[in-house]
Structure formats: C-alpha cells, structure tokens
C-alpha cells in the first residue's frame, strides 16, 4: 500500500476558515479581536455565523472520536493532525497483509504527539526505512514554506526488520547517493539514545550515529 494522506490539523483554525469568507476576521490582530468580530456575525451575517458554528461542531466531534474511540491509541492525542491517524491506520491494516509506504511530515518520527507511534513501529521491527527531506529545493512548490520537512516512510510486512535505514535533511534525490549519510537504527536504539522521549534520534552522518550509539552503550 502506498499513500500520501492529508496534512491538516483536526482542530478548526479560525483564521484559515475565515480567510476566503471574511478576510478582515482572518487578519484580526489577535485572538480576542477575532472572537469579537465572529460574535458580531450573529447580527451582521447570521448564515455565515451558523456555518462557522457547524464547522466548529464538526471539528469537535471529529476530535472526540479520534481521542476517545480507542481506534487510535498511538496518534489520537495532543494537537492531532490527520496525517498521523492516517499513518496509524495504514500501519494497523497493512502490516498484516503487505508493507506500506507513506509521504508524511517528518514529525511522525520526532514529534511528542506521535512518539508512541514511532516507538511501536520501531520496537515491533516494522520500520524499514525513513528518508527525511527538507523542502528547500521546492520538491513540492505548493507545500508550506521552504523549510517544510517531510519523509518517505516505509513499513515492512510482518514486523521483521532488525535495523532500519535512515537519512536526514536531504534536499534532493541526488543526496541519497552519499553512503556516509545513511545510518542504521536498531530496534532498541531510540530507547537507548533518547530514553526520555523515545523519539527518533537525528544524525547527519553514519559515523555520528555509530559514535553516539557506542557512547550510550558504555
């Protein structure tokens, strides 16, 4: 299975929602001023206010389901982003029948809200490979700003990968030919190197990873 799930925060963002509908509300100087403008819609534009309230209720209902349904124990927490729960769904379904590859923000490896997911795929030996790209060379011109980072995440069928191959801060496909920038991560390495967060350690050179691992093992 291969996928590029949506990258959107589940919590409704007022400025984004009003950007095309009422730019003056979207561009309010602060949250307090924005809320006053939204409240004034009850009299000025009741239909727009009702549509906004519907959107808020839909967002809150979606968030409640993701957090409380027990379907997403790894990623249904914190400031939930849709890509994270999609990744968990891919992992839950596909590891039984096939591997999967995903294009997702690199936060899947190192963010606090997704650390349980990373811990699971690493310790279960499902993580086969992760390639982190920095969007400086506008690999995806329409995605965020130039420093937006995303990764190609590969999970293996059957949880049978003793070590995963990782590459960080690539700016283009040509960078991947530099063998010294690839490093391996064993199933217990993240817990050894980052014992408190258990998130993915980041190295730019294989030698750096080897020295750090040796230091922690001693």
DRENDO-1510 file (C-alpha; in Angstrom, 1 decimal, always signed):
<recs>
REC; n; res; u; v; w
REC; 1; UNK; +0.0; +0.0; +0.0 .
REC; 2; UNK; +1.2; +3.5; -0.9 .
REC; 3; UNK; -0.3; +6.7; +0.4 .
REC; 4; UNK; +0.0; +10.5; +0.7 .
REC; 5; UNK; -2.6; +11.3; +3.4 .
REC; 6; UNK; -3.8; +14.8; +4.1 .
REC; 7; UNK; -1.7; +17.0; +6.3 .
REC; 8; UNK; -4.3; +19.0; +8.3 .
REC; 9; UNK; -4.8; +19.9; +11.9 .
REC; 10; UNK; -8.1; +18.4; +13.2 .
REC; 11; UNK; -8.8; +21.4; +15.4 .
REC; 12; UNK; -10.5; +24.1; +13.4 .
REC; 13; UNK; -8.3; +27.1; +12.7 .
REC; 14; UNK; -10.4; +30.3; +12.8 .
REC; 15; UNK; -8.0; +32.4; +10.6 .
REC; 16; UNK; -7.9; +29.7; +7.9 .
REC; 17; UNK; -11.6; +29.1; +8.0 .
REC; 18; UNK; -12.4; +32.8; +7.5 .
REC; 19; UNK; -9.6; +33.6; +5.1 .
REC; 20; UNK; -11.8; +33.3; +2.0 .
REC; 21; UNK; -15.1; +34.1; +3.6 .
REC; 22; UNK; -14.2; +37.2; +5.7 .
REC; 23; UNK; -10.6; +38.3; +5.3 .
REC; 24; UNK; -11.0; +41.0; +7.9 .
REC; 25; UNK; -11.7; +38.4; +10.5 .
REC; 26; UNK; -8.9; +36.2; +9.4 .
REC; 27; UNK; -6.5; +39.1; +9.6 .
REC; 28; UNK; -7.6; +40.3; +13.0 .
REC; 29; UNK; -4.6; +41.5; +15.1 .
REC; 30; UNK; -5.2; +38.9; +17.9 .
REC; 31; UNK; -7.5; +36.1; +19.0 .
REC; 32; UNK; -9.5; +38.4; +21.3 .
REC; 33; UNK; -10.3; +40.8; +18.4 .
REC; 34; UNK; -11.1; +37.9; +16.1 .
REC; 35; UNK; -13.6; +36.4; +18.6 .
REC; 36; UNK; -15.4; +39.8; +18.9 .
REC; 37; UNK; -15.7; +40.0; +15.1 .
REC; 38; UNK; -17.0; +36.5; +15.0 .
REC; 39; UNK; -19.6; +37.3; +17.7 .
REC; 40; UNK; -20.8; +40.3; +15.7 .
REC; 41; UNK; -21.8; +37.9; +12.8 .
REC; 42; UNK; -24.8; +36.8; +14.8 .
REC; 43; UNK; -26.5; +40.1; +13.8 .
REC; 44; UNK; -24.5; +41.0; +10.7 .
REC; 45; UNK; -24.3; +37.7; +8.9 .
REC; 46; UNK; -26.3; +35.1; +10.7 .
REC; 47; UNK; -25.9; +32.5; +8.0 .
REC; 48; UNK; -22.1; +32.8; +8.0 .
REC; 49; UNK; -22.1; +32.5; +11.8 .
REC; 50; UNK; -24.3; +29.4; +11.7 .
REC; 51; UNK; -21.9; +27.9; +9.1 .
REC; 52; UNK; -19.0; +28.6; +11.3 .
REC; 53; UNK; -20.7; +27.0; +14.3 .
REC; 54; UNK; -21.4; +23.9; +12.3 .
REC; 55; UNK; -17.8; +23.7; +11.3 .
REC; 56; UNK; -16.7; +24.0; +14.9 .
REC; 57; UNK; -19.1; +21.3; +16.0 .
REC; 58; UNK; -17.9; +19.0; +13.2 .
REC; 59; UNK; -14.3; +19.6; +14.2 .
REC; 60; UNK; -15.0; +19.0; +17.9 .
REC; 61; UNK; -16.9; +15.8; +17.0 .
REC; 62; UNK; -14.0; +14.5; +14.9 .
REC; 63; UNK; -11.5; +15.3; +17.6 .
REC; 64; UNK; -13.7; +13.5; +20.2 .
REC; 65; UNK; -13.9; +10.4; +18.0 .
REC; 66; UNK; -10.1; +10.3; +17.4 .
REC; 67; UNK; -9.3; +10.7; +21.1 .
REC; 68; UNK; -12.0; +8.6; +22.7 .
REC; 69; UNK; -12.9; +5.8; +20.3 .
REC; 70; UNK; -9.8; +3.7; +21.2 .
REC; 71; UNK; -9.2; +3.2; +17.5 .
REC; 72; UNK; -6.1; +5.4; +17.5 .
REC; 73; UNK; -4.2; +4.7; +20.7 .
REC; 74; UNK; -0.9; +5.8; +19.2 .
REC; 75; UNK; -1.8; +9.0; +17.5 .
REC; 76; UNK; -5.1; +10.1; +18.9 .
REC; 77; UNK; -3.6; +12.6; +21.4 .
REC; 78; UNK; -2.4; +16.1; +21.7 .
REC; 79; UNK; -2.9; +18.5; +18.8 .
REC; 80; UNK; -4.0; +15.8; +16.3 .
REC; 81; UNK; -3.0; +16.1; +12.7 .
REC; 82; UNK; -4.9; +14.0; +10.1 .
REC; 83; UNK; -1.6; +12.6; +8.6 .
REC; 84; UNK; -0.8; +10.9; +11.9 .
REC; 85; UNK; -4.1; +9.0; +12.3 .
REC; 86; UNK; -3.9; +8.0; +8.6 .
REC; 87; UNK; -0.4; +6.6; +9.2 .
REC; 88; UNK; -1.6; +4.6; +12.2 .
REC; 89; UNK; -4.5; +3.2; +10.1 .
REC; 90; UNK; -2.1; +2.2; +7.3 .
REC; 91; UNK; +0.1; +0.5; +9.9 .
REC; 92; UNK; -2.8; -1.3; +11.6 .
REC; 93; UNK; -4.2; -2.6; +8.4 .
REC; 94; UNK; -1.3; -3.1; +6.1 .
REC; 95; UNK; +1.3; -4.8; +8.3 .
REC; 96; UNK; -0.9; -8.0; +8.3 .
REC; 97; UNK; -1.0; -8.3; +4.5 .
REC; 98; UNK; +1.8; -6.2; +3.0 .
REC; 99; UNK; +4.2; -3.4; +3.6 .
REC; 100; UNK; +3.3; +0.2; +3.1 .
REC; 101; UNK; +5.0; +3.5; +2.0 .
REC; 102; UNK; +3.8; +6.9; +3.1 .
REC; 103; UNK; +4.7; +10.5; +2.3 .
REC; 104; UNK; +4.1; +12.3; +5.6 .
REC; 105; UNK; +5.6; +15.2; +7.6 .
REC; 106; UNK; +8.8; +14.3; +9.3 .
REC; 107; UNK; +7.1; +15.0; +12.7 .
REC; 108; UNK; +6.0; +11.4; +12.5 .
REC; 109; UNK; +9.5; +10.5; +13.6 .
REC; 110; UNK; +10.2; +13.1; +16.3 .
REC; 111; UNK; +7.1; +14.9; +17.5 .
REC; 112; UNK; +5.9; +14.4; +21.0 .
REC; 113; UNK; +2.3; +13.6; +19.9 .
REC; 114; UNK; +3.5; +10.8; +17.6 .
REC; 115; UNK; +6.2; +9.3; +19.8 .
REC; 116; UNK; +4.1; +6.3; +20.7 .
REC; 117; UNK; +3.6; +5.5; +17.0 .
REC; 118; UNK; +7.3; +5.8; +16.3 .
REC; 119; UNK; +8.1; +3.6; +19.4 .
REC; 120; UNK; +5.6; +1.0; +18.2 .
REC; 121; UNK; +6.9; +0.7; +14.6 .
REC; 122; UNK; +10.5; +0.6; +15.8 .
REC; 123; UNK; +10.3; -1.8; +18.7 .
REC; 124; UNK; +7.9; -4.1; +16.7 .
REC; 125; UNK; +10.5; -4.1; +13.9 .
REC; 126; UNK; +8.1; -2.7; +11.3 .
REC; 127; UNK; +10.2; +0.3; +10.4 .
REC; 128; UNK; +12.2; -0.5; +7.4 .
REC; 129; UNK; +13.3; +2.9; +6.1 .
REC; 130; UNK; +12.8; +6.7; +6.6 .
REC; 131; UNK; +14.1; +9.4; +4.3 .
REC; 132; UNK; +13.7; +12.9; +5.6 .
REC; 133; UNK; +13.6; +15.8; +3.1 .
REC; 134; UNK; +13.9; +19.5; +3.6 .
REC; 135; UNK; +11.8; +21.3; +1.0 .
REC; 136; UNK; +14.4; +24.0; +0.3 .
REC; 137; UNK; +14.7; +22.9; -3.3 .
REC; 138; UNK; +11.0; +23.2; -3.7 .
REC; 139; UNK; +10.5; +19.5; -4.3 .
REC; 140; UNK; +6.8; +20.3; -3.6 .
REC; 141; UNK; +6.5; +24.0; -4.5 .
REC; 142; UNK; +2.9; +24.3; -3.2 .
REC; 143; UNK; +3.6; +22.8; +0.2 .
REC; 144; UNK; +4.2; +25.2; +3.0 .
REC; 145; UNK; +7.4; +27.2; +3.2 .
REC; 146; UNK; +10.8; +26.3; +2.0 .
REC; 147; UNK; +11.9; +24.6; +5.2 .
REC; 148; UNK; +8.9; +22.3; +5.4 .
REC; 149; UNK; +10.2; +18.8; +6.1 .
REC; 150; UNK; +8.6; +15.6; +5.0 .
REC; 151; UNK; +9.7; +12.0; +4.9 .
REC; 152; UNK; +9.2; +8.8; +2.9 .
REC; 153; UNK; +8.3; +6.3; +5.5 .
REC; 154; UNK; +8.5; +2.6; +4.6 .
REC; 155; UNK; +7.0; -0.1; +6.9 .
REC; 156; UNK; +7.7; -3.8; +6.4 .
REC; 157; UNK; +5.2; -6.6; +6.4 .
REC; 158; UNK; +5.4; -9.0; +9.3 .
REC; 159; UNK; +7.5; -6.8; +11.7 .
REC; 160; UNK; +10.8; -8.5; +10.7 .
REC; 161; UNK; +13.3; -5.7; +10.3 .
REC; 162; UNK; +16.1; -5.8; +12.8 .
REC; 163; UNK; +17.6; -2.5; +11.7 .
REC; 164; UNK; +16.0; +0.4; +9.8 .
REC; 165; UNK; +17.9; +2.6; +7.3 .
REC; 166; UNK; +17.5; +6.4; +7.9 .
REC; 167; UNK; +18.6; +9.5; +6.1 .
REC; 168; UNK; +18.0; +13.1; +7.3 .
REC; 169; UNK; +17.9; +16.5; +5.7 .
REC; 170; UNK; +18.1; +15.5; +2.1 .
REC; 171; UNK; +17.5; +18.4; -0.3 .
REC; 172; UNK; +17.0; +16.3; -3.4 .
REC; 173; UNK; +17.2; +12.7; -4.6 .
REC; 174; UNK; +20.9; +13.2; -5.6 .
REC; 175; UNK; +21.8; +13.5; -1.9 .
REC; 176; UNK; +20.8; +9.9; -1.3 .
REC; 177; UNK; +23.9; +8.6; -3.2 .
REC; 178; UNK; +26.1; +9.8; -0.3 .
REC; 179; UNK; +26.5; +6.5; +1.5 .
REC; 180; UNK; +28.1; +8.2; +4.5 .
REC; 181; UNK; +24.9; +10.0; +5.3 .
REC; 182; UNK; +22.8; +6.8; +5.7 .
REC; 183; UNK; +22.8; +5.2; +9.1 .
REC; 184; UNK; +21.1; +2.2; +10.7 .
REC; 185; UNK; +18.8; +2.3; +13.7 .
REC; 186; UNK; +18.3; -0.9; +15.7 .
REC; 187; UNK; +15.0; -1.8; +17.4 .
REC; 188; UNK; +16.3; -0.7; +20.8 .
REC; 189; UNK; +18.5; +2.3; +19.7 .
REC; 190; UNK; +15.9; +5.0; +20.2 .
REC; 191; UNK; +15.2; +4.0; +23.7 .
REC; 192; UNK; +18.9; +3.8; +24.4 .
REC; 193; UNK; +19.9; +7.2; +22.8 .
REC; 194; UNK; +16.7; +9.1; +23.7 .
REC; 195; UNK; +15.5; +7.3; +26.8 .
REC; 196; UNK; +13.1; +10.1; +28.0 .
REC; 197; UNK; +11.4; +11.0; +24.7 .
REC; 198; UNK; +11.9; +7.6; +22.9 .
REC; 199; UNK; +11.7; +9.6; +19.6 .
REC; 200; UNK; +13.9; +9.1; +16.6 .
REC; 201; UNK; +17.5; +10.3; +17.0 .
REC; 202; UNK; +18.7; +12.5; +14.2 .
REC; 203; UNK; +22.2; +12.2; +12.7 .
REC; 204; UNK; +23.6; +13.7; +9.5 .
REC; 205; UNK; +26.5; +11.2; +9.2 .
REC; 206; UNK; +26.8; +7.5; +9.8 .
REC; 207; UNK; +29.9; +8.0; +11.9 .
REC; 208; UNK; +28.0; +10.3; +14.2 .
REC; 209; UNK; +25.3; +7.6; +14.8 .
REC; 210; UNK; +27.9; +5.0; +15.5 .
REC; 211; UNK; +29.9; +7.1; +18.0 .
REC; 212; UNK; +26.7; +8.1; +19.8 .
REC; 213; UNK; +25.4; +4.6; +20.0 .
REC; 214; UNK; +28.8; +3.3; +21.3 .
REC; 215; UNK; +28.9; +6.1; +24.0 .
REC; 216; UNK; +25.4; +5.3; +25.3 .
REC; 217; UNK; +26.0; +1.5; +25.3 .
REC; 218; UNK; +29.0; +2.1; +27.5 .
</recs>
